Amino acid sequence: MTQQFTVTGMKCGHCEAAVTRAIKQLDPAAAVTIDRAANSVQVESSQPRDAIAAAIREEGYEVAD
């Protein structure tokens, strides 16, 4: 299932990599697409939305509800 998140605080490629890594630790098969300019993270994963959002927050980024 594809899930869309609004994530703020990503300022560089390292930030994108950290978010991607956090999601992939939760679900190694996840497909992650990030549009930093739009604060958008799209995730194709069977993991629950709350779990993905928590993984992103643990990296220090804000996830809008």
N, C-alpha and C positions, 0 to 999 in steps of 0.2 A: 504494500500500500504506500502511496506517495503522501508525504506529509510536508507541509510548508511551515517554516518558523521565521519570525522576525527576530534577528539577533543583532544587538548593538554592542559596540566596543571593538569590533574587528577593524584594525587599521592597516594591516600589512599581510603579506603572504604567510608569514609565520603564524599570524592569528588564524588564518584560514586553515593552515596545516594542523594547528592545535585542535580546532573544532572538528575537523575531519577525523583526526586520530582518536578523539574522545568518542565519537560516534562509532567508529570502526572497532574500538575496544569492546563496545557494547554489542555490536553486530558486525562481525568481519565481512559479511556479504552485503552490507548496506552500500547503496550508491548515493554519493553525496555531491550535490551541486551547489556552489556558493557564488552569490553575486554580492560582493562586498559593498559596492556603491549603493545597492538597494537594501542593504542589511537583510538579505534574503538567504536562507539555507533551505534547500529542498532535499528531503531524505526519502529514499525508497527503501523501506525496511518493514519487517513484520513486528518490530519491537513497539511497545506502547509509547504513545506520545509523551507521557509524563517521564518515562525512563530516558528518552532521548533528550528532552529538555533539561533534565537533571544532570546528564552527562555534560551538556554544553555549559550549564551554570557552574559545574565543578571546575571548569577551565577558567572561570572568572568572567564570563560574558553574560549579559542580560538577555533573557528570552521573554518576549512579550507574550501575554496569555492569549 
